[in-house]
Amino acid sequence: MKYFKRKTIMSILFLFSGIIIFFSGSLQLMMNNSGSAFFLILVALLFVFDAYIYKKPYLGLDEEKLVVNNSLLKKEIFLKDLTSISEKNNKLSIRYTQGPLTQTINILLSHLKKHDQEQFLKELKSRLGDQVRMS
């Protein structure tokens, strides 16, 4: 399976923001403002968690399935179940069937490096061939 990761700068920005907010919360705690301090520390932990999530691979593609990691949600979509793909404004909308249901998932291509965007789209189109309608 080939994995495509998000831009590293986003992970660094989330981590840096989390550290700054954590220090702000620590300062509030030292000034005996515990309610605000705990809230800021909680927000800082959420930023650090987002930094961890951005470090994980965003998209995975192999011969028979596409894997999409959106924060806590990991979707595995079999390529044979895809019905249509449309790309507009750096967003890829994929429609697929899962049992009797037709679902849509949106993938933000702007999270990938430009080279990875092009490579992912090229590999996806080559693996699908003519079986899926693309627009």
C-alpha positions in Angstrom: 0.0 0.0 0.0 1.3 3.4 -0.9 0.6 6.1 1.7 0.3 9.9 1.1 1.0 12.1 4.1 -0.2 15.6 4.9 2.0 18.6 4.8 4.5 18.6 7.7 4.1 22.3 8.3 0.6 21.9 9.6 1.7 19.4 12.2 4.4 21.8 13.3 2.0 24.7 13.5 -0.5 22.8 15.6 2.3 21.6 18.0 3.7 25.2 18.3 0.2 26.6 19.0 -0.4 23.9 21.6 2.8 24.7 23.4 2.0 28.5 23.5 -1.5 27.8 24.7 -0.2 25.4 27.4 2.2 28.0 28.7 -0.6 30.5 28.8 -2.7 28.0 30.8 0.3 27.5 33.2 0.6 31.2 33.7 -3.2 31.4 34.5 -2.7 28.6 37.0 0.1 30.4 38.7 -2.1 33.5 39.0 -4.8 31.4 40.7 -7.2 31.5 37.9 -7.9 27.8 37.8 -11.0 27.7 35.6 -9.4 29.5 32.8 -6.1 27.6 33.2 -7.8 24.2 33.0 -9.7 25.3 29.9 -6.5 26.6 28.2 -4.6 23.4 29.1 -7.5 21.3 27.6 -7.3 23.3 24.4 -3.5 22.9 24.3 -3.9 19.1 24.6 -6.4 19.2 21.7 -3.9 21.1 19.6 -1.2 18.6 20.4 -3.6 15.8 19.5 -4.2 17.5 16.1 -0.5 17.7 15.6 -0.3 13.9 16.1 -3.2 13.3 13.8 -1.6 15.4 11.0 1.5 13.3 11.4 -0.3 10.1 10.5 -0.7 9.1 6.8 -3.8 10.8 5.2 -4.4 8.6 2.2 -3.5 5.0 1.4 -3.9 3.4 -2.0 -3.3 -0.2 -3.2 -4.6 -2.4 -5.9 -8.1 -3.0 -4.3 -8.8 -0.3 -1.7 -8.5 3.3 -0.8 -7.9 4.2 2.9 -8.7 7.7 4.2 -7.6 8.8 7.7 -9.7 11.8 8.8 -8.7 12.4 12.5 -10.3 9.6 14.5 -12.2 8.1 11.5 -10.4 5.6 9.2 -12.4 4.7 6.1 -11.5 1.8 3.9 -13.2 1.9 0.5 -12.9 -0.9 -2.0 -12.1 0.4 -5.5 -14.7 -1.9 -7.0 -17.4 0.0 -5.0 -16.6 3.4 -6.3 -19.3 4.9 -8.6 -18.1 8.4 -9.4 -15.2 10.8 -8.6 -15.3 14.6 -9.1 -12.5 17.1 -8.4 -13.2 20.7 -7.8 -11.2 23.4 -5.9 -8.7 21.0 -4.5 -11.4 18.8 -3.1 -12.1 15.3 -4.3 -15.6 14.0 -3.9 -15.9 10.2 -4.0 -19.2 8.4 -4.3 -19.3 4.8 -3.4 -21.7 2.0 -2.5 -21.6 0.3 0.8 -24.2 -2.4 0.9 -27.5 -0.9 -0.2 -26.4 2.7 0.6 -24.6 5.2 -1.6 -22.2 7.4 0.4 -20.0 10.4 -0.4 -16.7 11.2 1.2 -14.8 14.4 0.6 -11.0 14.4 0.5 -9.2 17.8 0.8 -6.3 17.6 -1.6 -4.9 20.8 -0.2 -3.6 18.9 2.8 -1.1 17.1 0.5 2.0 18.5 -1.2 1.5 19.5 -4.8 3.6 16.6 -6.0 1.7 14.1 -3.9 -1.6 15.5 -5.1 -0.7 14.8 -8.7 0.8 11.4 -8.0 -2.3 10.3 -6.0 -4.7 11.4 -8.7 -2.6 9.8 -11.4 -2.4 6.5 -9.5 -6.1 6.5 -8.6 -7.1 7.1 -12.2 -4.7 4.4 -13.4 -6.1 1.8 -10.9 -9.7 2.6 -11.7 -9.4 2.7 -15.5 -12.7 3.2 -17.2 -14.9 1.6 -14.6 -15.6 4.9 -12.7 -17.1 8.1 -14.1 -14.7 11.0 -13.4 -15.5 14.7 -13.7 
